[in-house]
Amino acid sequence: MKSKPKTTKHGTVKKIIKSPHPSVPEKAEVQVHEADELYREIRIDNELEDERGDKVKLKEDADVDITFEAETNATTPHAEKDKD
């Protein structure tokens, strides 16, 4: 089976945002180090699974890796820079 095109970026959990209501999940605000300044923070549900399938949460100041994957048909070849 072919693997999907992907890239991994590094980040840090900057803030844990408590849920205002039991029906709303807690959020983790993650600073993506390699993103443009205006788009550096993302917020995700603070719900992960460990290798055994148990639910876990991120801690503030945790180092994280963010992986972006796409279907092959959703990508184009990277154009080479002009050669002089």
C-alpha positions in Angstrom: 0.0 0.0 0.0 1.3 3.4 -1.0 1.8 6.0 1.8 0.2 9.4 1.5 2.3 12.5 0.9 2.9 14.1 4.3 4.9 16.6 6.2 5.5 17.0 10.0 5.8 20.3 11.8 6.9 20.9 15.4 4.9 22.8 18.0 4.3 23.5 21.7 1.1 23.4 23.7 0.7 27.0 24.9 -2.6 26.8 26.7 -5.2 24.4 27.9 -8.7 25.9 27.5 -11.1 24.4 30.0 -14.6 23.4 28.8 -17.4 25.9 29.5 -19.9 23.1 29.6 -19.7 19.3 29.9 -20.9 18.8 26.3 -18.0 20.9 24.9 -14.6 19.3 24.9 -11.5 20.9 26.5 -9.2 22.5 23.9 -5.4 22.6 23.5 -3.9 25.7 21.9 -0.8 24.6 20.0 1.8 27.0 18.6 3.1 25.6 15.3 6.8 26.8 15.1 7.2 26.6 11.4 3.9 28.5 10.5 3.5 32.1 9.4 3.1 34.5 12.3 -0.6 35.2 11.8 -1.4 31.4 11.6 0.9 30.1 14.3 -1.8 29.0 16.8 -4.3 26.2 16.3 -6.9 24.8 18.7 -7.8 21.2 18.8 -9.9 19.0 21.1 -7.6 17.9 23.9 -8.4 14.2 23.3 -5.8 11.8 22.1 -5.2 8.0 22.3 -2.1 6.3 23.5 -0.6 3.2 21.9 -3.0 1.0 23.9 -6.1 3.0 22.8 -6.5 4.7 26.2 -7.7 8.3 26.2 -5.1 10.9 27.2 -4.7 14.7 27.2 -1.9 17.1 26.3 -0.2 19.1 29.1 0.7 22.7 28.8 4.2 23.3 27.5 4.3 19.8 25.9 6.3 19.5 22.7 4.2 18.0 19.9 4.6 17.0 16.3 1.8 17.9 13.8 1.5 15.7 10.8 -0.3 16.8 7.6 -1.3 14.1 5.2 -3.1 14.3 1.8 -4.4 11.9 -0.8 -2.0 11.6 -3.7 -4.6 13.0 -6.1 -4.9 16.1 -3.9 -1.3 17.1 -4.5 0.8 18.4 -7.4 4.5 17.9 -8.1 6.8 20.4 -6.6 8.2 22.6 -9.4 12.0 22.8 -9.5 13.5 26.3 -9.3 14.8 27.7 -12.6 18.3 26.7 -13.4 20.6 29.4 -14.7 
